[in-house]
Amino acid sequence: MCTSITLYTKDHYFGRNLDLDVTYGESVTITPRNFLFKFQKVPDIQNHYSLIGMAIVVDNYPLYFDATNEKGLSMAGLNFPENACFFLEKADKDNVSPYEFIPWILSQCKSVKEAKGLLAKINLVNINFSDELPLSPLHWMISDQLQSIVVESTKNGLNVYDNPAGVLANNPAFDFQMFNLNNYRRLSPKVSENTFSKSLDLNVYSRGMGGIGLPGDLSSTSRFVKAAFTRLNSVSGTSEPESVGQFFHILKSVEQQKGLCEAENGEYEYTIYSSCCNMDKGIYYYTTYENSQITAVDMHKEDLDGTVLTAYPLVNEQQIRFMN
Ligand SMILES: C[C@H](CCC(=O)NCCS(=O)(=O)O)[C@H]1CC[C@H]2[C@@H]3[C@H](O)C[C@@H]4C[C@H](O)CC[C@]4(C)[C@H]3C[C@H](O)[C@]12C
């Protein structure tokens, strides 16, 4: 399972938890403006916005899990099994395969508004990257400094939803996840009045009682509610350390600890990495399951007018600061 969120303080932040039982050996990857983006069915793009994000690089192609471009537009792919449906080529559409979707949007658009323009012409076509890396059943959150949307390609076609919650998790479809929030409308960071009955003197014996009923399990519907409630009520200072710190605190509210979420193969899903990209500054921060220290890569310290990819392997060893 996975969860993605945004957070807006003075700057704007986008990131996700990547929850899985296996790692792909991903690294923080920067695609400069003159890297040749090759596409299967639409024209290649030689000059474009630069990108930073988490990816594996295969045959010199950056297969992004999540990324942000130099204008701040950001995208993450999250699992959407049994619901995602990709189609045969359509003559009157831009036929883009799911693995090309992040490069296609982020290389060309600077805002969600512009992305919506490309989405109106897109057909997510069922072409895989290779037999070893088949089609992934994903849905996507796309965000800029103002708003978020969710893109789901299902058997009914392409659905684009506005996302005022600023959160995405996994199944079921996004419209259900939003509807489900109705069931939690009574939750509050404040302790509410006793509306149970006037004839009972019910006691406020603890702080936090306004949140009783907030789900804490790792199912996708529960993570959606927990992350939305946490994000929408969270309060943060505006400095970079405070904002990045608060972002990771929100993500950690839906983190998967090893041993709690068994997959079909008997392995356990866990939060392999958590990311937080400053959309305005192009700085990609991450922690990994093994390493809770925040590591950062700044895209603007690279030659963004170059032609070759730069990949920073993840720092996975736990960093402990001994004081004596
Ligand atoms: C599985 C990952 C999403 C994590 C997630 O949502 N987990 C929830 C699991 S579940 O619902 O609870 O079963 C997704 C996110 C990005 C995906 C990767 C990216 O799309 C890049 C390539 C794309 C290739 O087609 C397949 C390999 C791949 C390297 C993908 C593998 C896998 O599908 C990834 C890593």
The ligand as an SDF file (V2000), in Angstrom:
LIG
                    3D

 35 38  0  0  0  0  0  0  0  0999 V2000
    3.9000   -1.0510   -6.3520 C   0  0  0  0  0  0  0  0  0  0  0  0
    4.2750    0.4320   -6.3350 C   0  0  0  0  0  0  0  0  0  0  0  0
    3.1780    1.2010   -5.6280 C   0  0  0  0  0  0  0  0  0  0  0  0
    3.1910    0.9150   -4.1540 C   0  0  0  0  0  0  0  0  0  0  0  0
    1.8190    0.6530   -3.6900 C   0  0  0  0  0  0  0  0  0  0  0  0
    0.8710    1.3410   -3.9970 O   0  0  0  0  0  0  0  0  0  0  0  0
    1.7080   -0.4200   -2.9300 N   0  0  0  0  0  0  0  0  0  0  0  0
    0.4370   -0.9060   -2.4900 C   0  0  0  0  0  0  0  0  0  0  0  0
    0.3820   -2.3890   -2.7360 C   0  0  0  0  0  0  0  0  0  0  0  0
   -1.2360   -2.9560   -2.5450 S   0  0  0  0  0  0  0  0  0  0  0  0
   -2.1460   -2.1700   -3.3010 O   0  0  0  0  0  0  0  0  0  0  0  0
   -1.5140   -2.9320   -1.1470 O   0  0  0  0  0  0  0  0  0  0  0  0
   -1.1980   -4.3340   -3.0650 O   0  0  0  0  0  0  0  0  0  0  0  0
    4.4660    0.9870   -7.7580 C   0  0  0  0  0  0  0  0  0  0  0  0
    4.6950    2.5200   -7.7260 C   0  0  0  0  0  0  0  0  0  0  0  0
    5.5530    2.8390   -8.9530 C   0  0  0  0  0  0  0  0  0  0  0  0
    5.6650    1.5120   -9.6910 C   0  0  0  0  0  0  0  0  0  0  0  0
    6.8820    1.3550  -10.6230 C   0  0  0  0  0  0  0  0  0  0  0  0
    6.8800    2.4620  -11.6790 C   0  0  0  0  0  0  0  0  0  0  0  0
    5.6080    2.5500  -12.3130 O   0  0  0  0  0  0  0  0  0  0  0  0
    7.9960    2.2450  -12.7160 C   0  0  0  0  0  0  0  0  0  0  0  0
    8.0350    0.8400  -13.3070 C   0  0  0  0  0  0  0  0  0  0  0  0
    6.9100    0.6310  -14.3310 C   0  0  0  0  0  0  0  0  0  0  0  0
    6.9760   -0.7570  -14.9570 C   0  0  0  0  0  0  0  0  0  0  0  0
    5.8960   -0.8960  -15.8220 O   0  0  0  0  0  0  0  0  0  0  0  0
    6.8910   -1.8290  -13.8760 C   0  0  0  0  0  0  0  0  0  0  0  0
    8.0000   -1.6490  -12.8800 C   0  0  0  0  0  0  0  0  0  0  0  0
    8.0250   -0.2540  -12.2290 C   0  0  0  0  0  0  0  0  0  0  0  0
    9.3370   -0.1970  -11.4520 C   0  0  0  0  0  0  0  0  0  0  0  0
    6.8180   -0.0460  -11.2840 C   0  0  0  0  0  0  0  0  0  0  0  0
    6.7390   -1.1340  -10.1950 C   0  0  0  0  0  0  0  0  0  0  0  0
    5.5840   -0.9200   -9.1870 C   0  0  0  0  0  0  0  0  0  0  0  0
    4.3450   -1.0200   -9.8350 O   0  0  0  0  0  0  0  0  0  0  0  0
    5.6900    0.4820   -8.5570 C   0  0  0  0  0  0  0  0  0  0  0  0
    6.9520    0.4950   -7.6900 C   0  0  0  0  0  0  0  0  0  0  0  0
  1  2  1  0
  2  3  1  0
  2 14  1  0
  3  4  1  0
  4  5  1  0
  5  6  2  0
  5  7  1  0
  7  8  1  0
  8  9  1  0
  9 10  1  0
 10 11  2  0
 10 12  2  0
 10 13  1  0
 14 15  1  0
 14 34  1  0
 15 16  1  0
 16 17  1  0
 17 18  1  0
 17 34  1  0
 18 19  1  0
 18 30  1  0
 19 20  1  0
 19 21  1  0
 21 22  1  0
 22 23  1  0
 22 28  1  0
 23 24  1  0
 24 25  1  0
 24 26  1  0
 26 27  1  0
 27 28  1  0
 28 29  1  0
 28 30  1  0
 30 31  1  0
 31 32  1  0
 32 33  1  0
 32 34  1  0
 34 35  1  0
M  END
$$$$
